[in-house]
Every structure is written in C-alpha cells, then in structure tokens.
Amino acid sequence: MEHPRRVALFGGTFDPIHLGHLTIARTAKQDLDLDQVLFIPCRQSPHKDRPALAGNDERINMLELALAEEPWAHVSKIELQSKAPSYSWLTAESMSRIHPDCRLFWLMGSDQWSVIDTWSRPEHLASMVDFIVHDRSGTSRPRTDFKAHFISGAHPASAHEIRTSAPHNLPSHWLHPAVAEFIRSRGLYGCQS
C-alpha cells in the first residue's frame, strides 16, 4: 500500500524570506521525509499589529526567487487571496480540501509553539495537521493533546534585522543572492542600491 504524500505548510510573513527559513524547511524535509513544503505568506497575522513592509507581490517574488532551485518547495497564495486576518485553521481546512490524499504538517518555530493556546481554534488545527516545531534551544515541551515532531538546528538570520540594517548595510549573507538583488533593485526596506 502506498503511503500518502507528506506536505508541510510553512506560514509566515516572509518579509523577507531569508536563508534561515530555507534551513528550517530543508531540515524538516529531511527529518520527516516530506514530499513538499508549501511556503504560505500571510496576508495579516492576527498576532501582529502592522502589515508587512514589502507588498504582497514583492513577497511572492522574493519567495519564488529563493525557492526556484528547490523542486520540493512551492509558494501558495492561499492566505493572500483570503480575507484578513490569516487564521491557520482556515488555511489547514482549505489545504485539506486541496490535498485530500495527503498527510498535512504545520511547520512553526518554538516561539509560536509556546503560545499556540492563544491562536484561534488550536485544537481544530491540531485535528488536521501534525506540528513540526523548530526548536533552536531544545527546551520546547511536547503535549499529549497535539501530535508534534521537534527538529533542531540554528541559523542566525533575522527578518527584523535584515529590514532594520537594509538602509545602511543589507545583510546579503543571510539572503539568497537573487533575493538580495531584488531588494536592492526595488529599494525595499530603505535599501540603497
């Protein structure tokens, strides 16, 4: 009997996508034998007051540039085409309909795992997905009510630091070269080309 395809949903602002995101996705793919990782830029996170600095089309362009050489990684616009805010359980419901024969996973950082009870309908989300928790410090705790897999590894990249440093010195070493060039060419985050 053939096993169902294993698809991870990786939501985030991706403002911008950086090499840390790619490292996390690659680790999850390898450790959990994933067939596909779907990068899902959110329209508006319920946990953030401000919208992304880069526009939706710019974030999609950066994702496509960063993932162009990764056949297992794809971009989904599902949350950008939905009403704000972007609720994970709604995305998982939609993905369950789009991929009815797949086993779905939700890839997240330990910071979000530690506050998942503040999310909208976390139990409903947990009924549709296995969680993959990227835990840099190794301090995340399993839960008996949610199925979770913990992956480790660290990368120093920070989207916040990229944005704040961009006007003076874009941290290109944290970005795919095509993404760094895109940021410079568009003057995103105040970057001087």
C-alpha positions in Angstrom: 0.0 0.0 0.0 1.3 3.4 -1.0 1.9 6.0 1.8 0.1 9.3 1.4 2.2 12.3 0.3 3.6 14.3 3.2 3.1 18.0 2.8 4.2 20.7 5.3 2.5 24.1 5.4 5.0 26.8 6.4 3.2 30.0 7.1 4.8 33.4 7.9 5.2 37.0 6.9 8.4 36.2 4.9 9.3 39.9 4.9 11.8 39.0 3.5 12.4 35.2 3.1 15.9 34.5 4.3 18.3 31.6 4.5 17.1 30.7 8.0 13.7 29.9 6.6 15.2 27.7 3.9 17.4 25.9 6.5 14.3 25.2 8.7 12.4 23.9 5.7 15.3 21.7 4.5 15.7 20.2 8.0 12.0 19.4 8.2 12.0 17.9 4.8 15.0 15.6 5.6 14.0 14.7 9.1 10.3 13.9 8.4 10.7 12.6 4.8 8.4 15.4 3.4 7.4 15.3 -0.2 6.7 19.0 -0.3 6.9 22.2 1.7 4.4 24.9 0.9 5.5 28.4 1.9 2.4 30.4 2.7 2.9 34.2 3.1 0.2 35.5 5.4 -2.0 38.5 4.5 -2.1 39.8 8.0 -1.1 37.8 11.1 -3.6 38.0 13.9 -0.6 38.3 16.3 1.0 41.4 14.6 -0.4 44.9 14.5 1.4 46.1 11.5 1.2 44.8 7.9 4.3 43.6 6.1 6.6 46.3 4.8 7.0 44.7 1.4 3.9 44.4 -0.7 2.2 41.0 -1.4 3.6 40.8 -4.9 7.1 41.7 -3.7 7.0 39.0 -1.0 5.7 36.4 -3.6 8.5 37.4 -6.0 11.2 37.0 -3.3 9.8 33.6 -2.3 9.8 32.4 -5.9 13.4 33.6 -6.4 14.6 31.9 -3.2 12.8 28.6 -4.0 13.5 28.5 -7.7 16.2 25.7 -7.3 14.2 23.7 -4.7 11.9 21.3 -6.5 10.3 20.2 -3.2 9.4 23.8 -2.2 6.5 25.8 -3.6 4.6 29.1 -2.8 0.9 29.2 -2.1 -1.0 32.4 -2.3 -4.0 31.0 -0.4 -3.8 33.4 2.5 -3.2 36.4 0.3 -6.4 35.6 -1.6 -8.4 35.3 1.6 -9.8 37.9 4.0 -7.5 39.2 6.7 -6.5 38.2 9.3 -4.9 34.9 8.3 -6.0 32.1 10.6 -4.0 28.9 10.4 -7.1 26.6 10.9 -8.8 28.2 7.9 -5.7 27.6 5.8 -5.5 24.0 7.0 -9.1 23.4 6.2 -8.6 24.8 2.7 -5.4 22.7 2.2 -7.2 19.6 3.4 -9.7 20.1 0.6 -7.0 20.9 -2.0 -4.8 17.9 -0.9 -7.4 15.3 0.3 -5.0 12.4 0.0 -2.0 14.0 1.7 -0.8 13.9 5.3 -0.5 17.6 6.4 2.0 19.1 8.7 2.3 22.6 10.1 5.9 23.9 10.4 6.5 26.5 13.1 9.1 28.0 15.4 9.3 27.2 19.1 8.2 30.8 19.9 4.8 30.1 18.3 4.5 26.6 19.8 4.9 28.1 23.2 1.9 30.4 22.7 -0.2 28.1 20.5 -3.1 28.3 23.0 -3.5 31.9 22.1 -4.1 31.0 18.4 -7.7 30.9 17.1 -9.0 27.3 17.4 -5.7 25.5 18.1 -7.5 22.2 18.8 -9.3 22.3 15.5 -6.0 23.0 13.7 -4.4 20.1 15.6 -7.1 17.7 14.3 -6.0 18.4 10.7 -2.2 18.5 11.0 0.9 17.2 12.8 3.0 20.0 14.0 6.7 20.3 13.2 8.4 22.6 15.8 11.8 24.1 15.0 13.4 24.3 18.4 16.8 26.1 18.5 17.3 25.7 22.2 15.9 22.2 22.7 13.6 23.5 25.5 10.2 23.0 23.8 7.8 20.7 25.6 5.7 18.0 23.9 1.9 18.0 24.5 -0.3 15.0 24.9 -3.1 16.6 23.0 -1.2 17.7 19.9 0.9 15.5 17.7 4.3 17.2 17.3 7.7 16.5 15.9 10.7 18.5 17.1 13.6 19.5 14.8 16.7 21.3 15.8 19.3 23.4 14.1 20.1 27.1 14.1 20.7 29.9 11.6 21.4 33.5 12.7 19.2 35.2 10.1 16.5 37.5 11.3 14.0 39.3 9.0 13.7 42.1 11.5 17.5 42.7 11.5 17.6 42.5 7.7 14.9 45.2 7.5 16.5 47.5 10.0 20.0 47.1 8.6 19.0 47.4 4.9 19.2 51.2 4.7 22.9 51.2 5.7 24.2 47.7 5.0 21.9 44.9 3.7 23.0 41.6 5.3 23.3 39.8 2.0 25.0 36.7 3.6 21.5 35.9 5.1 19.7 36.1 1.8 19.6 34.1 -1.4 21.6 36.2 -3.9 18.6 36.7 -6.2 16.5 37.9 -3.2 19.3 40.4 -2.1 19.4 41.7 -5.7 15.6 42.1 -5.8 15.7 44.0 -2.5 18.4 46.3 -3.8 16.7 46.9 -7.2 13.4 47.7 -5.6 14.8 49.8 -2.8 12.9 47.6 -0.3 13.3 48.4 3.4 15.0 51.6 2.5 17.9 49.8 0.9 20.2 52.0 -1.2 21.0 50.3 -4.5 
